[in-house]
Amino acid sequence: MPINPIDATSPSAQATQPRQQGILGKDDFLKLLVAQLQHQDPLQPTDQSQFMSQMAQFSTVEGINNLQSQLATSQAFGLIGKDVTYLTGDGTDAAPTVASGTVDSISIVDGKVSVNVGNAKIGFDDIVQVAGA
């Protein structure tokens, strides 16, 4: 029975989707933290406990991002030998086309996971269905 490996609400899907307006990422958090440190009153510096709390939050966010990346990689390795259906094209078509084939191998370049189906390199996010082999 085919399954959909990526749900738009899953953490791995959210990690790879473009950032939506109004949602802060780790780079935004760092910019805010640096701005806060640059503009604090030297006579009344930021409470050290607040600073440590912010650093702990940053570490937690970074850990979650790393875990999501590792999870996506693990999921991709589980696709080797399985039949997948995936979207093709550059994303500008009104109705993207689909193709299918068996996953031969996995590529990870700059943290981006892709699967190799024959001579085609398919983005992990372009997979819409997986069938067991």
C-alpha positions as CSV (number, residue, x, y, z in Angstrom):
1,M,0.0,0.0,0.0
2,P,1.5,3.4,-1.0
3,I,2.2,5.9,1.7
4,N,2.9,9.6,1.7
5,P,6.3,10.0,3.3
6,I,6.2,13.7,3.8
7,D,3.3,15.5,5.4
8,A,3.4,19.3,5.2
9,T,2.9,19.4,9.0
10,S,5.8,17.1,9.7
11,P,9.0,18.5,11.3
12,S,11.1,17.3,8.3
13,A,8.8,19.0,5.9
14,Q,8.8,22.2,7.9
15,A,12.5,22.3,8.1
16,T,13.0,22.2,4.4
17,Q,10.2,24.5,3.4
18,P,10.9,28.2,2.8
19,R,10.5,30.4,5.9
20,Q,7.1,31.9,6.1
21,Q,6.7,35.6,6.8
22,G,6.3,36.3,10.5
23,I,8.2,33.2,11.6
24,L,11.6,33.7,13.2
25,G,14.5,31.3,12.5
26,K,17.8,30.7,14.3
27,D,19.5,33.5,12.3
28,D,16.8,36.0,13.3
29,F,17.3,34.9,17.0
30,L,21.0,35.5,16.8
31,K,20.5,38.9,15.2
32,L,18.1,39.9,18.0
33,L,20.5,38.6,20.7
34,V,23.4,40.6,19.2
35,A,21.3,43.7,18.9
36,Q,20.1,43.3,22.5
37,L,23.7,43.0,23.7
38,Q,24.9,46.0,21.6
39,H,22.1,48.3,22.9
40,Q,22.0,47.4,26.5
41,D,22.6,50.0,29.2
42,P,26.1,49.6,30.5
43,L,24.9,50.8,33.9
44,Q,22.1,48.2,34.0
45,P,23.3,45.2,32.0
46,T,20.9,42.4,31.1
47,D,20.3,40.1,33.9
48,Q,22.7,37.1,33.6
49,S,19.9,34.6,34.2
50,Q,17.9,36.1,31.3
51,F,20.9,35.9,29.1
52,M,21.6,32.2,30.1
53,S,17.9,31.4,29.4
54,Q,18.1,32.9,25.9
55,M,21.3,30.9,25.2
56,A,19.6,27.7,26.4
57,Q,16.7,28.4,24.1
58,F,19.1,29.0,21.2
59,S,20.8,25.7,22.0
60,T,17.5,23.9,22.1
61,V,16.5,25.3,18.7
62,E,19.8,24.3,17.2
63,G,19.5,20.8,18.6
64,I,16.0,20.4,17.2
65,N,17.2,21.6,13.7
66,N,20.0,19.1,13.8
67,L,17.6,16.3,14.8
68,Q,15.3,17.2,12.0
69,S,18.2,17.0,9.5
70,Q,19.3,13.6,10.8
71,L,15.7,12.3,10.7
72,A,15.3,13.4,7.0
73,T,18.6,11.6,6.2
74,S,17.5,8.4,8.0
75,Q,14.2,8.5,6.2
76,A,16.0,8.9,2.9
77,F,18.2,5.9,3.5
78,G,15.1,3.8,4.2
79,L,13.9,4.6,0.6
80,I,16.7,2.7,-1.1
81,G,15.2,-0.1,-3.2
82,K,11.7,1.3,-2.8
83,D,9.4,2.5,-5.6
84,V,8.7,6.2,-5.4
85,T,6.4,8.6,-7.2
86,Y,7.8,12.1,-7.4
87,L,7.1,15.6,-8.9
88,T,9.1,16.6,-11.9
89,G,9.7,20.0,-13.5
90,D,10.9,23.3,-12.2
91,G,7.8,24.2,-10.2
92,T,6.6,26.9,-12.6
93,D,4.1,24.6,-14.4
94,A,0.5,25.1,-13.4
95,A,0.1,21.3,-13.1
96,P,3.4,19.6,-12.2
97,T,4.0,16.2,-13.8
98,V,4.8,13.0,-11.9
99,A,7.1,10.2,-12.6
100,S,8.1,7.1,-10.7
101,G,10.9,4.7,-10.3
102,T,13.1,2.7,-7.9
103,V,15.5,4.6,-5.6
104,D,19.0,3.4,-6.4
105,S,21.0,5.6,-3.9
106,I,20.9,8.7,-1.8
107,S,22.9,12.0,-2.1
108,I,23.5,14.5,0.6
109,V,25.0,17.8,-0.6
110,D,25.2,20.9,1.7
111,G,22.7,19.2,4.1
112,K,20.2,18.7,1.3
113,V,19.0,15.2,0.9
114,S,18.1,13.9,-2.6
115,V,17.4,10.4,-3.9
116,N,18.7,9.0,-7.2
117,V,16.2,7.2,-9.4
118,G,18.1,6.0,-12.5
119,N,19.9,9.1,-13.8
120,A,17.5,11.5,-12.1
121,K,18.3,13.3,-8.9
122,I,15.1,13.9,-7.0
123,G,14.7,16.3,-4.1
124,F,13.5,14.6,-1.0
125,D,10.6,17.1,-0.8
126,D,9.5,16.2,-4.3
127,I,8.6,12.6,-3.3
128,V,4.8,12.2,-3.1
129,Q,4.4,8.5,-2.6
130,V,6.4,5.5,-1.6
131,A,5.6,1.8,-2.3
132,G,7.4,-1.1,-0.7
133,A,9.6,-3.3,-2.8
